[in-house]
């Protein structure tokens, strides 16, 4: 069920404001929907050519809600915002989560979405007061204590994220992306020196000594299930060897990936495209990604933990095959998500700034918000110092 709320001063006040030349309000009214289907028509309209990431597609959101979201017991809160003309201007795919006695709203996707963001009509711009006013009214209507936003892009595909007007602080990590060029050979020369390219050829030859090397896209369900089973096996082996947590030990997360990459293929609308590299009959690397508006998003990746195979860097070789294919398919941008890794630095020349924001609405929320932001700042301090992260990561991986 949805509930509509008017943010404008009324029809007469709105008309007189426009007559005085005041800018039209882009966030004039909103509806809160408990089911994404209730906002589907407007969602599809503004998502098609608006400002959003692939993690805000309706398919991704609906699937996450019915798997991970249901297991975590979150409450869906899809906020559809309209301008003074009644047109859909924005959509905020949120959930309400109970945190230490608080009702806090956050963007859908959690740790399974690299970038958290709203869906905004193309060209939309709003000032800080208007954005804050919208959030306060939403919070009042939904009886929230706070909003906790993380990993919000400051800019996206050349446009400013309207929520960046809120300010906030830098996220613990940033996004990694590369702009694809006229052809793969040119891109490769830009990113890898002659010495590095020689090493890549040597690694490919060494891997080929064990069997014919080839990569593929999973185009049918049996092939996708084979690749996904290998991915899960790689993750279990890595967790056992390092003691770090395997996120896909969670049945809901595993089910989310299974539906997204395998079962949705039947309708030719796989939410996540799985790609893999074989050495002989053995799958030695797996990569899963999302595609939207000329950008390919890396979501999951794994490689064979066998030391003799791992020394040939099959994961990196697969990524380079993907970049070659994306050039041929006309993609403009490739990203490897959020977080630090050597292979990301080699492939991606662009660091995409992200920010966190917290807004307390009640006494409890106003007390919790600075604590939430402080924890994120501490995490950033640690992650920006490799020596500190090397000490903390094993503890976090075993206890969280």
C-alpha positions as CSV (number, residue, x, y, z in Angstrom):
1,X,0.0,0.0,0.0
2,X,1.3,3.5,-0.9
3,X,0.7,6.7,0.9
4,X,0.9,10.1,-0.8
5,X,2.2,13.2,0.9
6,X,2.2,16.8,-0.5
7,X,5.4,18.8,0.1
8,X,4.3,21.9,-1.7
9,X,2.5,24.8,-0.1
10,X,-0.6,24.1,-2.1
11,X,-1.8,24.7,-5.6
12,X,-2.3,28.5,-5.1
13,X,1.0,29.0,-3.4
14,X,2.8,27.0,-6.0
15,X,1.3,29.0,-8.9
16,X,2.1,32.3,-7.3
17,X,5.7,31.2,-6.7
18,X,6.1,30.3,-10.3
19,X,4.5,33.6,-11.3
20,X,7.2,35.4,-9.3
21,X,9.9,33.5,-11.2
22,X,10.8,31.2,-8.3
23,X,12.3,27.8,-9.4
24,X,9.8,25.0,-9.6
25,X,10.1,22.5,-6.8
26,X,11.4,19.1,-8.0
27,X,10.5,17.4,-4.8
28,X,6.9,18.7,-4.3
29,X,5.2,15.5,-3.2
30,X,6.0,11.9,-2.4
31,X,4.4,8.5,-2.0
32,X,5.8,5.7,0.2
33,X,5.3,2.2,-1.3
34,X,5.8,-1.1,0.6
35,X,6.1,-3.0,-2.7
36,X,8.3,-2.1,-5.7
37,X,5.5,-3.1,-8.0
38,X,3.4,-0.1,-6.8
39,X,6.0,2.3,-8.3
40,X,6.9,0.1,-11.3
41,X,5.6,2.4,-14.1
42,X,7.3,5.6,-12.8
43,X,10.5,3.6,-11.9
44,X,10.9,2.1,-15.3
45,X,10.3,5.6,-16.9
46,X,13.0,7.5,-15.1
47,X,15.5,4.6,-14.7
48,X,15.7,4.1,-18.5
49,X,17.6,7.4,-19.2
50,X,17.9,8.9,-15.8
51,X,20.7,9.1,-13.2
52,X,21.1,5.8,-11.4
53,X,23.5,2.8,-11.1
54,X,22.6,-0.8,-12.0
55,X,22.1,-1.5,-8.4
56,X,18.9,0.6,-8.5
57,X,17.3,-1.4,-11.3
58,X,13.9,-2.7,-10.4
59,X,15.0,-6.3,-11.1
60,X,18.0,-6.1,-8.8
61,X,16.0,-4.4,-6.0
62,X,13.1,-6.8,-6.2
63,X,15.3,-9.9,-6.2
64,X,17.4,-8.6,-3.2
65,X,14.3,-7.9,-1.2
66,X,12.8,-11.3,-1.7
67,X,16.0,-13.1,-0.8
68,X,18.5,-11.2,1.4
69,X,16.0,-8.6,2.5
70,X,13.4,-11.1,3.6
71,X,16.1,-13.1,5.5
72,X,17.3,-10.0,7.3
73,X,13.7,-8.9,8.2
74,X,14.0,-5.4,6.7
75,X,10.9,-3.4,5.8
76,X,10.8,-2.2,2.2
77,X,10.2,1.6,1.8
78,X,10.1,2.7,-1.9
79,X,9.8,6.5,-2.0
80,X,8.4,7.9,-5.2
81,X,8.9,11.7,-5.5
82,X,7.1,14.0,-7.8
83,X,7.6,17.6,-9.0
84,X,5.1,20.4,-9.1
85,X,3.8,19.1,-12.4
86,X,3.1,15.7,-11.0
87,X,5.9,14.0,-12.9
88,X,8.1,11.4,-11.2
89,X,11.3,13.3,-10.4
90,X,13.1,10.7,-8.2
91,X,12.7,7.3,-6.6
92,X,14.5,6.3,-3.4
93,X,14.7,2.5,-3.0
94,X,15.0,2.2,0.8
95,X,14.5,-0.3,3.5
96,X,13.9,0.3,7.2
97,X,16.2,-1.7,9.5
98,X,16.1,-2.0,13.2
99,X,19.5,-0.9,14.7
100,X,19.9,-1.0,18.4
101,X,16.4,0.1,19.1
102,X,16.3,2.6,16.2
103,X,14.2,2.6,13.0
104,X,16.8,3.6,10.5
105,X,16.3,3.9,6.7
106,X,19.1,2.9,4.3
107,X,19.4,2.2,0.6
108,X,18.5,-1.3,-0.6
109,X,21.3,-3.7,-1.4
110,X,23.5,-3.6,1.7
111,X,27.0,-5.0,1.1
112,X,25.8,-6.7,-2.1
113,X,25.5,-3.3,-3.9
114,X,28.8,-1.4,-4.5
115,X,27.0,1.9,-5.0
116,X,24.0,3.2,-3.1
117,X,22.0,5.9,-4.8
118,X,18.6,7.1,-5.8
119,X,17.0,7.1,-9.2
120,X,16.7,10.6,-10.5
121,X,15.1,12.1,-13.6
122,X,17.8,13.2,-16.1
123,X,19.0,16.8,-15.5
124,X,17.4,17.1,-12.0
125,X,19.0,19.5,-9.6
126,X,18.0,20.3,-6.1
127,X,19.4,22.4,-3.3
128,X,20.4,21.2,0.2
129,X,17.3,22.7,1.9
130,X,14.9,21.0,-0.5
131,X,16.7,17.6,-0.1
132,X,16.8,17.9,3.6
133,X,13.1,18.9,3.7
134,X,12.2,15.9,1.7
135,X,14.1,13.5,4.0
136,X,12.6,15.1,7.1
137,X,9.0,14.7,5.8
138,X,9.7,11.1,4.7
139,X,11.1,10.4,8.2
140,X,8.1,11.9,9.9
141,X,5.7,10.0,7.8
142,X,7.5,6.7,8.3
143,X,8.3,7.3,12.0
144,X,12.0,7.0,11.5
145,X,14.7,7.8,13.9
146,X,17.5,8.3,11.3
147,X,18.7,7.9,7.8
148,X,22.1,6.2,7.3
149,X,23.5,6.5,3.8
150,X,26.8,4.9,2.7
151,X,28.9,4.6,-0.5
152,X,27.0,7.4,-2.3
153,X,28.7,8.6,-5.5
154,X,29.5,12.3,-5.5
155,X,29.1,12.2,-9.2
156,X,27.9,9.6,-11.6
157,X,28.6,9.3,-15.3
158,X,29.4,13.0,-15.5
159,X,26.5,14.3,-13.4
160,X,26.3,15.4,-9.8
161,X,24.4,13.1,-7.5
162,X,21.5,15.3,-6.2
163,X,22.0,13.8,-2.7
164,X,25.5,15.2,-2.6
165,X,23.9,18.5,-1.7
166,X,23.6,17.0,1.8
167,X,27.3,17.2,2.3
168,X,28.5,14.2,4.4
169,X,31.9,12.7,4.7
170,X,34.2,10.6,2.6
171,X,33.4,6.8,2.6
172,X,36.0,4.4,3.8
173,X,36.8,3.3,0.2
174,X,36.3,4.6,-3.3
175,X,35.1,3.1,-6.5
176,X,37.4,1.9,-9.3
177,X,36.6,2.4,-13.0
178,X,38.2,2.6,-16.4
179,X,37.1,4.5,-19.5
180,X,37.1,2.2,-22.5
181,X,38.9,3.6,-25.5
182,X,38.7,3.2,-29.3
183,X,40.1,-0.3,-29.2
184,X,41.4,-2.9,-26.7
185,X,45.0,-2.7,-28.0
186,X,45.2,1.0,-27.3
187,X,43.6,0.5,-23.9
188,X,46.1,-2.2,-23.0
189,X,49.1,-0.1,-24.0
190,X,47.8,2.7,-21.8
191,X,47.4,0.5,-18.7
192,X,50.2,-2.1,-19.0
193,X,53.9,-1.3,-19.8
194,X,55.8,-3.5,-22.2
195,X,57.3,-5.4,-19.3
196,X,53.9,-5.9,-17.8
197,X,52.5,-7.1,-21.1
198,X,55.4,-9.6,-21.4
199,X,54.5,-11.0,-18.0
200,X,50.9,-11.4,-19.0
201,X,51.9,-13.4,-22.1
202,X,54.2,-15.5,-20.0
203,X,51.4,-16.2,-17.5
204,X,49.1,-17.1,-20.4
205,X,51.6,-19.6,-21.9
206,X,52.2,-21.1,-18.5
207,X,48.5,-21.7,-17.9
208,X,48.2,-23.1,-21.5
209,X,50.7,-25.7,-20.6
210,X,48.0,-27.3,-18.4
211,X,45.3,-27.2,-21.0
212,X,43.6,-25.1,-23.7
213,X,42.7,-21.6,-22.2
214,X,39.4,-20.1,-23.2
215,X,36.8,-17.8,-21.7
216,X,33.1,-17.7,-22.1
217,X,29.8,-16.0,-21.2
218,X,27.2,-18.2,-19.6
219,X,24.3,-18.0,-22.1
220,X,22.1,-20.9,-20.7
221,X,21.2,-22.1,-17.2
222,X,23.4,-25.3,-17.1
223,X,26.5,-23.3,-18.1
224,X,25.7,-20.6,-15.5
225,X,25.2,-23.2,-12.8
226,X,28.5,-24.8,-13.6
227,X,30.3,-21.4,-13.3
228,X,28.4,-20.5,-10.2
229,X,29.2,-23.8,-8.5
230,X,32.9,-23.2,-9.2
231,X,32.6,-19.7,-7.8
232,X,31.1,-21.0,-4.6
233,X,33.9,-23.7,-4.3
234,X,36.6,-21.0,-4.9
235,X,35.1,-18.9,-2.1
236,X,34.8,-21.8,0.4
237,X,38.5,-22.7,-0.3
238,X,39.7,-19.2,0.2
239,X,37.7,-18.8,3.4
240,X,39.2,-22.0,4.7
241,X,42.7,-21.0,3.8
242,X,42.6,-17.5,5.2
243,X,40.1,-17.7,8.0
244,X,38.1,-14.8,6.5
245,X,34.4,-14.9,6.3
246,X,32.7,-16.2,3.1
247,X,29.7,-13.9,2.5
248,X,28.1,-16.6,0.4
249,X,27.9,-19.1,3.2
250,X,24.7,-17.1,3.9
251,X,21.9,-19.1,2.3
252,X,20.0,-16.0,1.3
253,X,23.0,-14.4,-0.4
254,X,23.7,-17.6,-2.2
255,X,20.1,-17.9,-3.3
256,X,20.1,-14.2,-4.5
257,X,23.2,-15.0,-6.7
258,X,21.7,-18.2,-7.9
259,X,18.5,-16.6,-9.1
260,X,20.3,-13.5,-10.5
261,X,22.8,-15.4,-12.5
262,X,21.1,-18.7,-13.4
263,X,17.4,-18.9,-13.1
264,X,16.7,-15.5,-14.7
265,X,18.6,-16.6,-17.9
266,X,15.4,-18.4,-19.0
267,X,13.8,-15.1,-19.7
268,X,16.9,-13.7,-21.3
269,X,17.1,-11.2,-18.6
270,X,19.8,-12.4,-16.3
271,X,20.3,-9.8,-13.6
272,X,24.0,-10.8,-13.3
273,X,26.0,-11.9,-16.3
274,X,28.5,-14.7,-15.4
275,X,31.7,-15.1,-17.3
276,X,34.5,-17.7,-16.7
277,X,37.8,-18.9,-17.9
278,X,38.6,-22.6,-18.6
279,X,42.0,-24.3,-18.6
280,X,41.2,-27.6,-20.3
281,X,38.0,-28.7,-18.7
282,X,38.7,-26.9,-15.4
283,X,37.1,-23.5,-14.6
284,X,40.0,-21.4,-13.2
285,X,38.3,-18.0,-12.8
286,X,34.8,-16.6,-12.5
287,X,33.4,-13.1,-12.9
288,X,29.9,-11.7,-12.5
289,X,28.7,-8.3,-13.6
290,X,25.8,-6.0,-14.3
291,X,25.2,-3.9,-17.4
292,X,23.4,-0.6,-17.6
293,X,23.7,2.5,-19.8
294,X,27.0,1.7,-21.4
295,X,28.7,0.7,-18.1
296,X,29.6,-2.8,-17.0
297,X,29.7,-3.3,-13.2
298,X,31.9,-6.0,-11.6
299,X,29.9,-7.6,-8.8
300,X,31.7,-10.9,-7.9
301,X,35.0,-12.5,-8.8
302,X,37.0,-15.6,-7.9
303,X,39.9,-17.7,-9.0
304,X,41.2,-21.2,-8.5
305,X,43.1,-21.3,-5.2
306,X,45.6,-24.0,-6.5
307,X,49.0,-22.4,-6.1
308,X,50.3,-23.6,-9.5
309,X,47.2,-22.1,-11.2
310,X,47.0,-19.0,-9.1
311,X,50.6,-18.0,-10.0
312,X,49.3,-17.4,-13.6
313,X,46.8,-14.9,-12.3
314,X,43.7,-16.4,-14.1
315,X,41.4,-13.8,-12.5
316,X,43.4,-10.9,-14.0
317,X,43.6,-12.7,-17.4
318,X,39.8,-13.2,-17.4
319,X,39.2,-9.5,-16.6
320,X,41.4,-8.5,-19.5
321,X,39.3,-10.8,-21.8
322,X,36.2,-9.1,-20.4
323,X,37.6,-5.6,-21.2
324,X,38.4,-6.8,-24.7
325,X,34.9,-8.0,-25.2
326,X,33.4,-4.8,-23.7
327,X,35.3,-2.8,-26.3
328,X,33.8,-4.9,-29.0
329,X,30.3,-4.5,-27.6
330,X,30.5,-0.7,-27.4
331,X,30.6,-0.2,-23.7
332,X,32.1,3.1,-22.4
333,X,33.0,2.3,-18.8
334,X,34.0,-0.8,-16.8
335,X,34.2,-0.8,-13.0
336,X,35.5,-3.1,-10.4
337,X,33.5,-1.8,-7.5
338,X,34.5,-0.5,-4.1
339,X,37.5,-1.6,-2.1
340,X,41.3,-1.9,-2.3
341,X,43.1,-4.5,-4.5
342,X,46.2,-4.6,-6.6
343,X,44.4,-5.9,-9.7
344,X,42.0,-2.9,-9.5
345,X,44.8,-0.5,-9.5
346,X,46.3,-2.1,-12.7
347,X,43.0,-2.1,-14.6
348,X,41.3,1.1,-13.4
349,X,42.8,4.6,-13.8
350,X,39.8,6.4,-12.1
351,X,39.0,6.7,-8.4
352,X,35.3,7.6,-8.0
353,X,34.7,9.5,-4.8
354,X,32.0,8.2,-2.5
355,X,30.4,9.8,0.6
356,X,28.5,8.8,3.7
357,X,25.7,10.8,5.3
358,X,23.6,10.4,8.5
359,X,20.6,12.4,9.5
360,X,19.1,12.0,13.0
361,X,15.4,12.8,13.3
362,X,14.6,11.9,16.9
363,X,16.7,12.2,20.1
364,X,17.8,8.6,19.7
365,X,18.6,9.3,16.0
366,X,20.6,12.4,16.8
367,X,22.7,10.6,19.4
368,X,23.3,7.6,17.0
369,X,24.1,9.5,13.9
370,X,27.5,10.9,15.0
371,X,28.5,7.5,16.3
372,X,27.6,5.9,13.0
373,X,29.7,8.5,11.1
374,X,32.6,8.1,13.6
375,X,32.7,4.3,13.0
376,X,32.9,4.9,9.2
377,X,35.7,7.4,9.7
378,X,37.7,4.9,11.8
379,X,37.1,2.3,9.1
380,X,38.4,4.8,6.5
381,X,41.5,5.6,8.6
382,X,42.3,1.9,8.8
383,X,41.6,1.1,5.2
384,X,43.8,3.9,4.0
385,X,46.8,2.4,5.9
386,X,47.7,-1.0,4.5
387,X,49.6,-1.9,7.7
388,X,46.6,-1.2,9.9
389,X,44.2,-3.0,7.5
390,X,46.5,-6.1,7.5
391,X,46.2,-6.3,11.2
392,X,42.4,-5.7,11.4
393,X,41.1,-7.6,8.4
394,X,41.6,-11.1,9.8
395,X,39.9,-10.2,13.0
396,X,36.9,-8.6,11.2
397,X,36.7,-11.5,8.9
398,X,36.5,-14.0,11.7
399,X,34.1,-12.1,14.0
400,X,31.6,-10.1,12.0
